[in-house]
Amino acid sequence: MRIRKVAIYARVSTEHEAQLSALENQVQYYDDLIDRHPDWVLYRRYIDEGITGTSISKRKNFVRMMEDAKDGHFDLIVTREVSRFARNTVDTLQQTRLLKRMGIEVYFTEDGIWTMNDEDGELRLTIMA
């Protein structure tokens, strides 16, 4: 069994109490998901709070995650859905292609997309972004 180092990415667009509660639920969901996969080990959670999804450069933890990816700290990113990862098709495809070239897979749990082994993954990303 190959151990996978997992990065979690979560984002909420406002700091309102309901959004922060949703964030807590997301974090618990990811922790439970990792617990169900004995070959997954949590590397780090990257969480952007009160940040719009339209500009990647404004999401400091997303930028940090991409820097850590370049340094080879993990080999799988788990995030809830494409819209949490990036808001537009260009950013989604650019970032997932870059990660794929680095050997890092992204799993979008709600959308059921694995970027490395879905033959139609890129098409589905384009539709969902």
TAGI-V353310 format. One record per residue. SS is DSSP state (@ for helix, = for strand, . for the rest). Layout:
SS
SS
This chain:
.
.
.
=
=
=
=
=
=
=
=
=
.
.
.
.
@
@
@
@
@
@
@
@
@
@
@
@
@
@
@
@
@
@
@
.
.
.
.
=
=
=
=
=
=
=
=
=
=
.
.
.
.
.
.
@
@
@
.
@
@
@
@
@
@
@
@
@
@
@
.
.
.
.
.
=
=
=
=
.
.
@
@
@
@
.
.
.
@
@
@
@
@
@
@
@
@
@
@
@
@
.
.
.
=
=
=
=
.
.
.
.
=
=
.
.
.
.
.
.
@
@
@
@
@
@
@
@
.
